[in-house]
Amino acid sequence: MEFEKDEVQKLDEAPARMKFLSLLGGGNQKYTGIIDINPDVDKRLAEGDILWASFSLKAKDMITTADWRCQVTAPLPWLRSGEVACIASRPRRPPPEGATEEEKKMV
């Protein structure tokens, strides 16, 4: 159990790069995400694992469940070694007061 905690902690602290691809029918809420994880991280992600991602430039900001939700999917055939595929969901924000129906769909 302690080993698992150490692996998760290393994954949490490791910088990662993420690319987004439009997901058919996903609108502006869901994307195919490609996560490039530091090769020094031993933790291997499995299909169904959930990651939370923040794009805040402030290093001290804690990642919460209000940030991007990424569910790991089966590997895509064209991924390089060390890359992980996921479905990335944009965090929902309440629409501004007085927003039209069309604007509400965009948030």
C-alpha positions as CSV (number, residue, x, y, z in Angstrom):
1,M,0.0,0.0,0.0
2,E,2.8,2.4,0.9
3,F,4.5,1.6,-2.5
4,E,1.3,2.6,-4.3
5,K,1.1,5.8,-2.4
6,D,4.6,6.7,-3.4
7,E,3.9,6.0,-7.0
8,V,0.8,8.2,-7.0
9,Q,2.7,11.0,-5.2
10,K,5.5,10.9,-7.9
11,L,2.8,11.0,-10.6
12,D,1.1,14.0,-8.9
13,E,4.4,15.9,-8.8
14,A,5.6,15.1,-12.3
15,P,5.1,17.6,-15.0
16,A,3.2,16.3,-18.0
17,R,2.3,17.7,-21.4
18,M,-1.2,17.4,-22.7
19,K,-2.5,17.7,-26.3
20,F,-6.2,18.0,-27.2
21,L,-8.1,16.7,-30.2
22,S,-11.7,17.5,-31.0
23,L,-14.0,14.7,-30.1
24,L,-16.9,14.2,-32.5
25,G,-20.1,15.2,-30.7
26,G,-18.1,16.6,-27.7
27,G,-18.9,20.3,-28.4
28,N,-16.6,22.4,-26.3
29,Q,-17.0,20.1,-23.3
30,K,-15.2,16.9,-24.2
31,Y,-11.9,16.2,-26.0
32,T,-9.6,13.3,-26.7
33,G,-6.6,14.1,-24.6
34,I,-3.1,12.8,-25.2
35,I,-1.0,12.9,-22.0
36,D,2.8,12.7,-22.3
37,I,4.0,11.7,-18.8
38,N,7.6,12.0,-17.7
39,P,9.4,8.6,-18.4
40,D,10.9,8.7,-14.9
41,V,7.5,8.1,-13.3
42,D,7.0,4.4,-12.6
43,K,3.2,4.5,-12.1
44,R,1.4,3.0,-15.1
45,L,-2.2,4.2,-15.8
46,A,-4.9,1.7,-16.6
47,E,-8.1,2.1,-18.6
48,G,-10.7,3.7,-16.4
49,D,-8.3,5.6,-14.1
50,I,-9.3,9.2,-13.4
51,L,-6.9,12.1,-13.5
52,W,-7.6,15.7,-12.6
53,A,-5.7,18.3,-14.5
54,S,-5.2,22.0,-13.9
55,F,-3.8,24.5,-16.4
56,S,-3.2,27.2,-13.7
57,L,0.2,28.9,-14.0
58,K,0.4,29.2,-10.2
59,A,2.4,26.2,-9.0
60,K,0.9,26.4,-5.5
61,D,-2.7,26.1,-6.8
62,M,-4.2,22.8,-5.6
63,I,-5.9,20.6,-8.3
64,T,-9.5,19.9,-7.3
65,T,-12.5,18.1,-8.8
66,A,-13.5,21.5,-10.2
67,D,-10.7,21.2,-12.7
68,W,-10.4,19.2,-16.0
69,R,-11.5,15.5,-15.5
70,C,-9.5,13.0,-17.6
71,Q,-10.6,9.4,-17.8
72,V,-7.9,7.1,-19.2
73,T,-9.1,5.1,-22.3
74,A,-7.7,2.1,-24.2
75,P,-4.4,3.1,-25.9
76,L,-4.7,4.5,-29.4
77,P,-2.7,2.6,-32.0
78,W,-0.7,5.7,-33.1
79,L,0.5,6.8,-29.6
80,R,4.1,6.9,-28.9
81,S,5.7,5.1,-25.9
82,G,4.9,7.0,-22.7
83,E,1.7,8.6,-24.0
84,V,-1.7,7.9,-22.5
85,A,-5.1,8.5,-24.1
86,C,-8.0,9.9,-22.2
87,I,-11.4,11.6,-22.6
88,A,-10.9,15.1,-21.1
89,S,-13.9,16.9,-19.8
90,R,-13.9,20.7,-19.4
91,P,-15.0,21.9,-16.0
92,R,-18.6,23.2,-16.0
93,R,-19.1,26.8,-14.9
94,P,-22.4,28.5,-14.2
95,P,-23.5,30.8,-17.0
96,P,-23.3,34.5,-16.4
97,E,-26.5,36.2,-15.2
98,G,-28.7,37.2,-18.1
99,A,-27.1,34.7,-20.6
100,T,-29.1,33.7,-23.6
101,E,-29.9,30.0,-24.2
102,E,-27.2,29.8,-26.8
103,E,-24.6,31.3,-24.4
104,K,-25.7,28.8,-21.6
105,K,-24.8,25.9,-23.9
106,M,-21.3,27.3,-24.4
107,V,-20.3,27.3,-20.7
